């Protein structure tokens, strides 16, 4: 319908090839392919495509630090949760089962 100049046989071959061998790129490979750098990625708030100039591990470390800072702001001054099973020398599951 959108390409009336392609005959039926060629159209079916093209569809079959696309279905049998789909293009699947990782987030970083796609970023490299479209030359998406980290500054542009951050500015556009793109989260599903990587960046060709910053490795995945570094982005994960940065995201973890950002999440930790956000959680600290959300719960300021909250004392750490008590873990009595550690003092008793048993696992968490054992502690709750024996209670």
Secondary structure by P-SEA (a helix, b strand, c coil): cccccccaaaaaaaaaaaaabbbbbcaaaaaaaacccaaaaaaaccccbbbccccaaaaaaaaaaaaaaaaaaacccccccccccccccccaaaaaaac
